[in-house]
């Protein structure tokens, strides 16, 4: 039997950064995001030895036991998940690959963790973790087991799917509030969003570390508080289907995000954004911690075509997507 899974990446509209410690514990955070049809995939089947395969890094690692795991390198993610779920009574071949490359700003590591946890959790049958428990485990393994800094919105987007307003308070309170729009509204919003690729970003962990240092010295507290406020305003703009207002707030969210730390943006990123605005975008922002990766724009109706043409001319290709409403999926097949 082979168990397979997929988990979506996400676009973050607002609130990213407020889900990072210690701001989250001290002030509470929230994030507005949507899962999209760019996926991490995993498969799992029994084997004679541990065989961990990373498609993105073209890496294959073999181990006689989980005690040999080093939790570093291209298969560190699979090692962290495998050691959590399994002893060495049964060994597995675990393949993991993602349509979203590392450094994308689309939460690719969280979707990869969710997909990998998904195949092991599928085997638990009546003892399976809930969606919330899967998301929290993905967060803890990435942050604590592998020591990679970051927030926790990505894991919930990857597991739950859809458009969500996610609230965080302290170390263990998370509330996922789905944004339920009718099919016509979803189609219109999806139509008017443009995702473009700017190139691989800087190390997100270092950006987040600098953001945290700036917060602790008081430099970006106002920007983080404004970002949290904007996430709430954008939530209600979506619920009221006031999409042009949503686009304007997306612009304000980008201005606030740029104040997190100097590493968020660059002259090149600012140029792309300004060209996008001239071409008809009401707003836009970088996805993820910053420094590169993907940028999302809101450009209503005919403006989207001229926007896509202009950003393509300056080297930023559009990335097709639709909204994902399923989140983490797992299934099994006979082999």
Secondary structure, 3 states (H helix, E strand, C coil): CEEEEEEEEEEEEECCCCCCCCHHHHHCEEEEEEEEEEEEEEEEEEECCEEEEECCCCEEEEECCHHHCCCCCCCHHHHHHHHHHCCCCCEEEEEEEECCCCCCCCCHHHHHHHHHHHHHHHCCHHHCCCHHHHHHHHHHHHHHHCCCCCCCHHHHHHHHCCEEEEEEECCCEEEEEECCCCHHHHHHHHHHEEEEEEECCCCHHHHHHHHHHHHHCCCCHHHHHHHHHHHHHHHHHHHCCCHHHHHHHHHHHHHHHCCCCHHHCCHHHHHHHHHHHHCCCCEEEECCCCCCEEEEEECCCCHHHHHHHHHHHCCCCECCCCECCCCCEEEEECC
